[in-house]
Amino acid sequence: MSIILTLNYVLIKSAPEYPPQDTNQKEIYYTQQFNRGYMTKYTEENADIVTAIKNNEMNETGKTAYLRDKRNPVITVFEPVPVSKQYYIWVKDILTEWDWGTSTKYSFGTPVFDILKERIPVTLRLNLVALFFYIPIGFGLGILAALKKNSVTDNAISLTVMIFISIPSFVTMTFLLMLFGYSLEWVPTQFVSSQADFGKQVASMILPVMGLSFGAIASLTRFTRAELTEVLTSEFLLLARTKGLTKNQAVIRHAMRNSLVPLVPGIIGSFVGLLSGSVVIELIYGIPGTGRVYIKAITRGEYDYNLAVGTTAFYTIISLFAVLLVDLSYGIVDPRIRMGAKK
């Protein structure tokens, strides 16, 4: 995690700086940068340089800022310290004060953590609902296709899976929005606020959940069909049938159990894929989640360094947590892995 955050911090800080345009906010911004240790400050008293700056013959160069004050003949100059020192200060503030900095563009002066803590639950709720929606459907279609291999049902499911795997989630979301939102007017065309009626909140979740789920359903269906088909043709399942088990007993007790070993970790890992897909869907549907904030924070001319790095940290933590769950899930699904660890 530290490596990812370090790389993101350095890359984001290497981008051009776009301070607030409002004079008062600009002064507050650079003063905060100086107080946090990100910049040094001095006054330029050379009359020729001061005159050149005031006449716009010398403008800001790189990330150096010249603050003019009509009441004062001197110019205040702010220059950034090396990125390595800024990173050290940033990490120290997080570890000692849980201070992620303040927003400079999205919501000027608001602490980054205050912005994210209001939007993280929205993003997690959307993606968790999509996760629990697509798992049973993907499993069911994959099992059905495997049990009816090479039949009309199997071919129809496989064709549908190929179509939805090929279509990006934001294209699916746009189509659903145009059809069910604007043409048929069955569901809201924009995400409703948390103060709305529960029924309206549920209705506004339908389109984004469907937009996130179709591609995931297709992937899980294909993976389940492939794994279960392989297990159904294995020798140990034939042995189970010869010992007197019915087809349903052999499939439920043995085939499904063995096919779950690679499937469960894949399902947990797919949650990260849902999060990345929801970034664009949140923007299309007006969902006040972290994805919408992140896109805004990295928009050209609207860079909000602290907010961009804070949002990246959230996605990084979720991704690493998913990887940890994947590792733990192997031992839960397959007891042989736990027994091997004890030797």
KAMOTA-V377019 format. One record per helix or strand of 3 or more residues. SS is the DSSP state (2 for helix, 1 for strand). FROM is the first residue (numbers start at 1). TO is the last residue. If there is no record, write none. Layout:
# KAMOTA-V377019
SS FROM TO
SS FROM TO
This chain:
# KAMOTA-V377019
2 2 14
2 23 36
1 39 44
2 47 54
1 65 67
1 75 80
2 83 97
2 112 147
2 152 166
2 169 183
2 198 232
2 235 242
2 247 285
2 290 297
2 305 333
2 335 342
